[in-house]
Amino acid sequence: MPKSSLSVSLKGADDIFSTEESRQEQQREQVQQIPIGELFPFKNHPFKVLDDESMQRTVESVEQYGVLSPLIARPRPEGGYEIISGHRRQHAAQLAGLDTLPVIVRNMDDDAAVLLMVDSNLQRENILPSERAFAYKMKLEALKNQGARSDLTSVQVAPKLSTEKIGEEVGMSKDNVKRYIRLTNLVPELLDMVDEKKIAFNPAVELSYLDEAQQRDFLEAMNDTQNAPSLSQAQRLKKLAQEGHFSYDVAFAVMGEEKKDELDKVVIKNDTLRKYFPRSYTPKQMEDTIIKLLDQWQRKQQRQNER
């Protein structure tokens, strides 16, 4: 048999014995250049894409070298592609004025896409509490939907095993994973304060057990007293809410209590101060004006005492 005929014959045999799955895999993992306008963010993407200093460095890198690591996306039923991994790179490319991006397109179901999206983003160094909270919640739901430990039928046990799995992967206890997920019950204003470190993590978890109306009453009381909640205060507010005794006045009373490190602090309700200032004044402007008036009063008192 001629050599060329043997080659053709062997090539045909490879095609016969290669599976459809492996051929799809090879095709799927090819990097494609896709117009940036055809790439859309992942639905309910929990990780924030910020125009901060880090993004500026990424933009400069993209301008100089292009996007070196391809994005991962999946086809959308309505057209275009949903980004699974690479939201920051896509935003940087937009700012850098790129027309196309290197993308690996994969056909993935919703749960598999969520797991890959969350895991690829959790590798970042700086992750906000709110990002962890919603990422863990999405991953938990995806694991449950995939039938994680489907041999167990107990509704109480299955979520526990899923949180254990998440905890093992991120290096924390299952209880701490659950505590992060609790933060998703906070109203956006309170959750932002957790990200901004105006409210500590542990008190925030306790406050997450208040309903939305109670949280908004607490937020008003916190602003009026200009106090951040301690863990003990948050725990008492949670207990009062569970017993049906929560109200704005109760929250104001608790938040206005003297703390060991604030025994000399004077609390004046925001509504009281507002009577003396234009509505356009910010709390900082009000504080500066009050200090200036107190300085004037102190100098006047000193002059009187010197007579």
C-alpha positions in Angstrom: 0.0 0.0 0.0 1.4 3.4 -0.9 2.6 5.6 2.0 0.1 8.3 1.2 -2.8 5.9 1.3 -1.7 4.7 4.8 -1.7 8.2 6.0 -5.2 8.9 4.8 -6.4 5.6 6.3 -4.9 6.4 9.8 -6.3 9.9 9.7 -9.8 8.4 9.0 -9.4 6.0 11.9 -8.6 8.9 14.3 -11.8 10.6 13.3 -13.7 7.5 13.8 -12.5 6.8 17.3 -12.4 10.4 18.6 -15.6 11.2 20.4 -18.0 14.0 19.6 -17.3 15.4 23.1 -13.5 15.7 22.5 -14.1 17.4 19.2 -16.4 19.9 20.8 -13.9 20.4 23.6 -11.1 21.3 21.1 -13.4 23.6 19.3 -14.8 25.2 22.4 -11.4 26.1 23.9 -10.2 27.9 20.8 -9.5 31.6 21.5 -11.8 33.8 19.4 -11.6 37.6 18.7 -15.1 38.8 19.6 -16.3 42.5 19.3 -16.4 44.1 22.6 -20.0 45.2 22.0 -21.1 41.6 21.9 -19.9 40.9 25.5 -22.3 41.4 28.3 -21.8 41.1 32.1 -22.8 38.0 34.1 -26.4 38.3 35.4 -26.3 39.5 39.1 -22.5 39.7 39.0 -21.6 40.1 42.7 -18.1 41.6 42.2 -17.7 45.3 41.7 -15.8 46.7 38.8 -14.4 50.0 40.1 -12.6 52.8 38.3 -9.9 52.9 40.9 -6.1 53.0 40.9 -5.9 49.3 40.2 -8.2 49.7 37.2 -6.0 52.6 35.8 -2.9 50.3 36.0 -4.9 47.6 34.1 -5.9 50.1 31.4 -2.3 51.2 31.0 -1.2 47.6 30.6 -4.0 46.9 28.1 -3.0 50.0 26.1 0.6 48.8 26.0 0.3 45.0 25.6 -3.4 44.3 24.9 -5.4 41.7 26.8 -3.0 38.8 27.3 -5.3 36.5 29.1 -8.5 35.6 27.3 -11.9 36.0 28.8 -14.3 33.1 29.3 -17.9 33.6 28.1 -20.9 31.6 27.1 -23.4 32.2 24.3 -26.6 34.1 25.2 -30.0 32.9 23.9 -30.8 36.5 22.8 -27.4 36.9 21.0 -24.0 37.9 22.1 -22.0 36.4 24.9 -22.3 36.5 28.7 -18.9 37.1 30.5 -18.1 34.4 33.0 -14.6 35.4 33.8 -12.9 38.7 32.8 -15.2 41.6 33.7 -12.3 43.8 34.8 -10.4 43.1 31.6 -13.4 43.9 29.5 -13.9 47.2 31.3 -10.2 48.1 31.0 -10.4 47.2 27.3 -13.4 49.6 26.8 -11.5 52.4 28.5 -8.4 51.6 26.4 -10.6 51.8 23.2 -10.2 48.2 22.0 -12.7 46.9 19.4 -12.3 43.2 20.0 -11.2 40.9 22.9 -9.7 37.4 23.0 -12.5 35.1 24.4 -12.8 31.4 25.0 -16.5 30.5 24.4 -18.0 27.6 26.4 -21.5 26.2 26.5 -22.3 26.0 30.2 -25.5 25.7 32.1 -26.4 28.4 34.7 -25.0 26.5 37.8 -21.7 25.6 36.2 -21.3 29.1 35.0 -22.0 30.5 38.5 -19.4 28.2 40.0 -16.7 29.2 37.5 -17.5 32.9 37.8 -17.3 32.8 41.6 -14.2 30.7 41.8 -12.3 32.7 39.3 -13.1 36.0 41.1 -12.4 34.7 44.6 -8.7 34.4 43.7 -8.4 38.2 43.9 -6.5 39.7 46.8 -8.9 42.4 48.0 -12.6 41.3 48.2 -15.3 43.4 49.9 -17.6 41.7 52.5 -20.6 42.4 50.2 -18.8 40.7 47.3 -18.0 37.6 49.4 -21.6 37.6 50.8 -23.4 37.4 47.4 -20.7 35.2 45.8 -21.0 32.6 48.6 -24.8 32.8 48.3 -24.8 32.3 44.5 -22.3 29.4 44.9 -24.4 27.8 47.6 -27.5 27.9 45.4 -25.6 26.5 42.4 -24.2 23.6 44.5 -27.7 22.8 45.8 -29.1 22.9 42.3 -26.4 20.6 40.9 -27.6 18.1 43.5 -24.6 18.2 45.8 -24.9 15.2 48.1 -28.3 14.4 46.5 -28.2 11.1 48.4 -29.3 13.0 51.5 -32.9 14.2 51.6 -32.9 16.3 54.7 -33.5 19.9 53.9 -31.5 20.9 57.0 -28.5 18.8 56.2 -27.9 19.5 52.5 -27.2 23.3 52.9 -24.8 22.5 55.8 -22.8 20.2 53.5 -22.7 22.8 50.8 -21.4 25.5 53.1 -18.8 23.0 54.4 -17.6 22.5 50.8 -17.4 26.3 50.2 -15.6 26.8 53.5 -13.0 24.1 52.7 -12.3 25.8 49.3 -11.9 29.3 50.7 -10.2 28.4 54.0 -12.9 29.3 56.5 -15.4 27.5 58.7 -18.9 26.6 57.4 -20.4 28.9 60.1 -18.4 31.8 58.9 -19.6 31.2 55.3 -23.1 31.3 56.6 -22.4 34.5 58.5 -21.2 36.1 55.2 -24.3 35.0 53.5 -26.4 36.6 56.2 -25.1 40.0 55.1 -27.1 39.6 51.9 -30.2 40.4 54.1 -28.9 43.9 54.9 -30.4 46.9 53.1 -27.9 48.4 50.6 -27.1 51.4 52.7 -26.0 49.2 55.7 -24.1 46.8 53.4 -22.2 49.7 52.0 -21.2 50.8 55.5 -19.8 47.3 56.1 -17.7 47.6 52.9 -16.6 51.0 54.1 -15.7 49.7 57.6 -18.2 52.1 59.2 -19.9 49.0 60.7 -17.9 46.0 61.8 -18.6 42.5 60.4 -19.9 40.9 63.6 -22.5 43.6 64.5 -23.6 43.7 60.9 -24.4 39.9 61.0 -26.6 40.5 64.0 -28.4 43.5 62.3 -29.1 41.3 59.3 -31.8 39.6 61.4 -33.9 42.8 61.5 -36.5 43.2 58.7 -36.1 46.0 56.2 -38.3 48.5 58.0 -36.4 47.9 61.3 -33.1 48.2 59.5 -34.1 51.6 58.1 -35.2 52.7 61.6 -31.8 51.6 62.9 -30.0 53.4 60.1 -31.8 56.6 61.1 -31.0 56.1 64.8 -27.4 55.5 63.9 -27.2 58.7 61.9 -28.9 60.7 64.5 -26.6 59.5 67.3 -23.5 59.5 65.1 -22.6 56.1 66.7 -21.5 52.8 65.1 -23.0 49.8 66.8 -21.0 47.6 69.0 -21.5 43.8 69.0 -23.5 43.9 72.3 -25.7 46.7 71.0 -26.5 44.9 67.8 -27.2 41.7 69.7 -29.7 43.5 72.0 -31.4 45.2 69.0 -31.8 41.7 67.4 -33.3 40.3 70.6 -35.7 43.3 70.9 -36.8 42.8 67.4 -37.4 39.1 67.9 -39.5 39.9 71.0 -41.6 42.5 69.1 -40.2 45.5 71.0 -38.2 47.2 68.3 -38.8 50.8 67.2 -36.9 53.9 66.2 -37.0 55.2 69.8 -35.6 51.9 71.1 -32.8 51.9 68.6 -32.0 55.6 69.3 -31.9 54.8 73.1 -29.6 51.8 72.6 -27.3 53.6 70.1 -27.2 56.7 72.3 -25.8 54.8 75.3 -22.4 55.8 76.7 -19.7 53.4 75.7 -16.6 52.8 77.8 -14.4 54.6 75.3 -16.9 57.4 74.8 -18.0 58.4 78.3 -17.5 62.1 77.5 -19.5 62.0 74.3 -22.6 64.2 74.0 -25.3 63.0 71.7 -27.6 65.5 70.1 -30.4 64.3 67.8 -30.0 65.2 64.2 -33.6 66.7 64.1 -32.7 69.0 67.0 -29.6 70.4 65.2 -31.4 70.7 61.9 -33.6 73.5 63.4 -30.6 75.8 63.5 -29.0 75.1 60.1 -30.0 75.5 56.5 -31.2 72.2 54.9 -28.3 72.4 52.5 -25.7 72.0 55.3 -23.9 68.7 55.5 -23.2 67.1 58.9 -19.5 68.2 58.5 -20.6 71.8 57.9 -22.8 71.7 60.9 -20.0 70.3 63.1 -17.5 72.9 61.9 -20.0 75.7 62.6 -20.7 74.4 66.1 -17.0 74.2 67.0 -16.5 77.7 65.7 -19.3 79.0 67.8 -18.0 77.1 70.9 -14.6 78.6 70.4 -16.1 82.1 70.3 -18.1 81.4 73.4 -15.0 80.0 75.2 -13.0 83.2 74.4 -15.9 85.3 75.6 -16.0 83.4 78.9 -12.2 83.8 79.3 -12.5 87.6 78.8 -15.3 87.8 81.4 -13.3 85.8 83.9 -10.3 88.1 83.5 -12.2 91.2 84.5 
